[in-house]
Amino acid sequence: MSDPADLTHINTWLFDLDNTLYPAESGFMRQVEGRMTDFVAKVTGLAHDEAYALQKTYLAEHGLTMSGMVKNHGVDPAEFHALFHDLSLEVLSHDTDLLAALHRLPGRRLIFTNADDVHARRVLGHLGLEHLFDEVFHIASFDYTPKPDPAPFARMVAEHGVAPAATAFFEDSERNLAPAAALGMTTVLVGSHAEASTAPFVNHRTARLAPFLARAKVKEAA
């Protein structure tokens, strides 16, 4: 087992939402992906397999399927995000270990997500974590320009008075950590794929968030 991460310099804890505050293995994002594919097929008239391929192309090229749909098909981004507002959350379960690990962190805890506010609040509420976070910086907060574009990072830092050198950012997407590292944040890649990462801008890697946070060295309360 690796030594606990030294995060005693951190006073702002920045977390992605989906596949970070709950495990990707839950399968929840497969529901999201299915809704996207159906929507792409409806808008473009493509067969399901072709719509799925286009969806993945837009994800790779623009950071989000939504961005490709907005730029190339005139889709309203708010309408796109409304697709997910009634998804069942039953596959997501409370994690008492994660709740306790988050609660021990000193300073502010913020959500920084490419999802919209409604989705973020639904998921956090279902997980029983909403009370632990001071703010949700969602995609409408940064004019629907998604991570990993540097612009939302700059806006988040400015609007929330974030000091990057005292901030840790937790993400399941490796590429979304690069702009955070460029600003001077401590970066943590989360998920079963994390240990295989060799990206120089990733400071810490963990398969599971709760034990990593529980073991981390943090600043003692004054």
Secondary structure in CASP SS format (residue, H / E / C, confidence):
PFRMAT SS
TARGET T0000
AUTHOR 0000-0000-0000
METHOD secondary structure of the structure
MODEL  1
M C 1.00
S C 1.00
D C 1.00
P C 1.00
A C 1.00
D E 1.00
L E 1.00
T C 1.00
H C 1.00
I C 1.00
N C 1.00
T E 1.00
W E 1.00
L E 1.00
F E 1.00
D C 1.00
L C 1.00
D C 1.00
N C 1.00
T C 1.00
L C 1.00
Y C 1.00
P C 1.00
A H 1.00
E H 1.00
S H 1.00
G C 1.00
F H 1.00
M H 1.00
R H 1.00
Q H 1.00
V H 1.00
E H 1.00
G H 1.00
R H 1.00
M H 1.00
T H 1.00
D H 1.00
F H 1.00
V H 1.00
A H 1.00
K H 1.00
V H 1.00
T H 1.00
G C 1.00
L C 1.00
A C 1.00
H H 1.00
D H 1.00
E H 1.00
A H 1.00
Y H 1.00
A H 1.00
L H 1.00
Q H 1.00
K H 1.00
T H 1.00
Y H 1.00
L H 1.00
A H 1.00
E H 1.00
H H 1.00
G C 1.00
L C 1.00
T H 1.00
M H 1.00
S H 1.00
G H 1.00
M H 1.00
V H 1.00
K H 1.00
N H 1.00
H H 1.00
G C 1.00
V C 1.00
D C 1.00
P H 1.00
A H 1.00
E H 1.00
F H 1.00
H H 1.00
A H 1.00
L C 1.00
F C 1.00
H C 1.00
D C 1.00
L C 1.00
S C 1.00
L C 1.00
E C 1.00
V C 1.00
L C 1.00
S C 1.00
H C 1.00
D C 1.00
T H 1.00
D H 1.00
L H 1.00
L H 1.00
A H 1.00
A H 1.00
L H 1.00
H H 1.00
R C 1.00
L C 1.00
P C 1.00
G C 1.00
R E 1.00
R E 1.00
L E 1.00
I E 1.00
F E 1.00
T C 1.00
N C 1.00
A C 1.00
D C 1.00
D H 1.00
V H 1.00
H H 1.00
A H 1.00
R H 1.00
R H 1.00
V H 1.00
L H 1.00
G H 1.00
H H 1.00
L H 1.00
G C 1.00
L C 1.00
E H 1.00
H H 1.00
L H 1.00
F C 1.00
D C 1.00
E E 1.00
V E 1.00
F E 1.00
H C 1.00
I H 1.00
A H 1.00
S H 1.00
F H 1.00
D C 1.00
Y C 1.00
T C 1.00
P C 1.00
K C 1.00
P C 1.00
D C 1.00
P H 1.00
A H 1.00
P H 1.00
F H 1.00
A H 1.00
R H 1.00
M H 1.00
V H 1.00
A H 1.00
E H 1.00
H H 1.00
G C 1.00
V C 1.00
A C 1.00
P H 1.00
A H 1.00
A H 1.00
T E 1.00
A E 1.00
F E 1.00
F E 1.00
E E 1.00
D C 1.00
S C 1.00
E H 1.00
R H 1.00
N H 1.00
L H 1.00
A H 1.00
P H 1.00
A H 1.00
A H 1.00
A H 1.00
L H 1.00
G C 1.00
M C 1.00
T E 1.00
T E 1.00
V E 1.00
L E 1.00
V E 1.00
G C 1.00
S C 1.00
H C 1.00
A H 1.00
E H 1.00
A H 1.00
S C 1.00
T C 1.00
A C 1.00
P C 1.00
F C 1.00
V C 1.00
N C 1.00
H E 1.00
R E 1.00
T E 1.00
A C 1.00
R C 1.00
L H 1.00
A H 1.00
P H 1.00
F H 1.00
L H 1.00
A H 1.00
R H 1.00
A C 1.00
K E 1.00
V E 1.00
K C 1.00
E C 1.00
A C 1.00
A C 1.00
END
